[in-house]
Amino acid sequence: MKSDSTLTRGAPRYIAVEGPIGVGKTSLCKRLAATFQYQLLLEKSDENPFLDRFYQDRRQHALATQLFFLFQRAQQIQELRQEDMFSAVRVADFLIDKDRLFARQTLDPDEFEIYENVYRHLTLDAPRPDLVIYLQAPTDTLLHRIQRRGITSEQYIERSYLDQLNAAYTEFFHYFDATSLLIVNSTQIDLVGNDSDYEQLVDYILKLPSGTHYYNPRPTLL
């Protein structure tokens, strides 16, 4: 692989990685940040006091969980806006746009109206990534990865919920054109444990023109 300085010159200055829970977006973000020497901006799921309860009873705790995340991300965006946007380079494991995607999946109509009202009044003006990487994987793969990493609260996640999320992400990114988009089929590759898989993705990113692109790699042997 190229030197860190060469990589940084060729890489998008702001990368966001998205995808459903279990797909590996946070792990990929950490590796990209180390490779490009970028600032790392992560969701702080462990700070949400409602999340464990949400996984056990989605109906009862959906609104509290969603609003906590919304306020948290609004604060992160405010901090970003206060930085020097011309010098900052970063990789994030979320798009603020996906907040409404989750809200539509988890809230009933009355709750969603409350959420939308709060969302509008926050006047969110997030910096737009130069590249969004959308990691795809089927529900069976997501379930396997969730079980393998063994976070206790996540073991309550139902297959039907993951099916809904996958469908929502697919629809969302089908129409997404706000910035360059790379859709990655991550089903058969290991972007964290397999250096070759990861390096092939980085090389692809460095050569990527603007627009929407699909990356459907074959797995490499360790």
N, C-alpha and C positions, 0 to 999 in steps of 0.2 A: 504494500500500500504506500501511497505518497506520504511525504512528510506532513506534519500537522500544519505548518504554515501554508503549504501548497493547497492542502485540503480546504483550509479556511477561506482562502482567496476564491476558490471555485464554488463554495457552498452557498445556498440561500442564507440570508442574514437572520431570518426568523423562520423557524420550522415548527409546525404543530403536528403532533402525532395523535390520531384519533382511532376509535374502534370500541367495540363492546367490551365489557368486563371479561378478563381472562385472556384477551388476545395478545397481551404483551406490550402495550403501548408505553407504560412507564419504564419498563426494563430497556426498551429500545431507546427511549429518550435519554436515559442515563448514559447509555453507550455512545450515542451521537454527541452528547455534550462533552464527554471525555475525548472523543476523536477530534472534534472541531474546536475544542477549548471554548465552548459556549456557556453562557449562563443557563442554569437549569431552572425551569419554572414548572412546578408540579402541583397537581391537585393535592389537597391536604385532607384526604378522606378520613384519616384516623382522628382528625379534630372534630368531625361531625358526631355529636353525641346521640343523634337519632338513627345513625346508619345501621347499627346492629339490630335495633328494634324494627327498622324498615324491612330488613331481609327476613325477619321472622313473621311480621304482619304488615305487608305492604299497604293494605287498605287504611289502617289506622294511623300510620306514621308517615305517609307519603308527603303531605303538605309541609310538615315541619322539616323533614329531610331536604326537600327541594328548596325551601326558602333559605335554610342555612347555607347550602351550597351557593345559592344565588348571591347572598350577601358576601360570602367569602370571596367569590370570584370578582365581585364588584370592587372589593378592597384591593385585590391583586391587580386589577386593571388600573385603578387609581394610582397605585404605586408605579406601574409601568409608565403611565402618562407623565409622571414626575421625573422620569429618567431622561437622559439624553438619547432620544430615539435614533439619532444619526450615528452614534458610536456603539450602541448596544447590539449585541448579537446573542441569540437565545434559542433554546429548544423547549417546547412546552408539551405536556401530555393532555391538553384539552383545548377546545375551542369554546368561546362563550356561547356561540350559536347552538351548541349541543344541549345547553341547559333547557331550552324550550322543547327540544326533542324528547328529553327525559320527562319533562313535565307533562307533555301530551300523553305519554305512555302510562304514567302513574297516577295522575290526578283525575277526579271526576269533574264534570263540567263546571260546577260551582267553585270548586277549589282552583281549577285552572283559570277562572275569571279573576280570582283573588291574586293568583300568581302573575297573570298578565298585567294587572293593575300595578303591582309592585315593580315588575320588570320595566314598565314604561316610565315610572317615576324615578327610577335609578339613573336614567339617561346614560346607559352604557355606551361608551365609545372606545371599543377595544382596538389596539393596533392590529392591523391585518397582517397575518403571516405571509411570507413570500412563497411558501410551499406548505401544503397540507398533505401528510401521509396518512392514508386511511388503511388500516390493517384489517383484512377480512379473514374470517374462519367460520366454518359451520358450527352449529350448536354443540355437536358431539365433541369437537376439538376444544371448544371453550369449557365445557363441563370437565373434560379430562384435565385441562390446565388448572382450573380452579381447585379441583380435588387434589392435584399434585402439590400445589403450593401450600395447601393446608391451613389457610386462614379460617379460624373457627366460625366467625359470623357468616362467611361466604358459603359455607356448606348448606345454609338454609335456602340458597338461591334456587328457584324452581326452573326446570327446563322451559316451561311455557313462558316465563319472563324473559329468558335468554332468546327464545324464538321471536318474541315481540321486539326486543331490542335490535336483533339482527335485521329484522324486516324494516324497522324504522331507520336504521343507519343506511341500509341499502337504498331506500327511497330518498333520504336526505342527500346523499352524495350523488345520486343519479342526476339531480337537478343543480348540484353545487357548481357555481362558476365564479365565485367571488375572488378566487386566486388560483394559482397553479395547484393541481391535484395529482397525486400519485396513489393509485389504488393497488395495494399489495396483497396478493393471495399468500397468506402466511401459514396455510394448512400444513404443508409438508417441509417447512424450513424452520430452523432454530436460529433466530437472529441474536440470541444471547449466548448460547452454548457452543455454537459452531462458527468459528472465525471466518471460514470460507463463505458461508451463507451471508454473514454480515458484511464482509468486504465487497462481495458482489453487489449488494444493495447500495453501499456507499459509492462505488464506482458508477452505478446507474444514476444516482442522484446528481453526481458531479457533472454528468453529461446531459442532464435532462433539460430540454427546451421548455418554454412556457406552455401552458395548456393542461389538458387532462391526459393522463397516461396510465397504462395498466402494466403491472409487473407480475408475471406469473412464472416464478422460477422453479426449476427442478432442484430437489434437495441434493446437497453434496455430502460425500462421505467424510466422516471424521478421520 
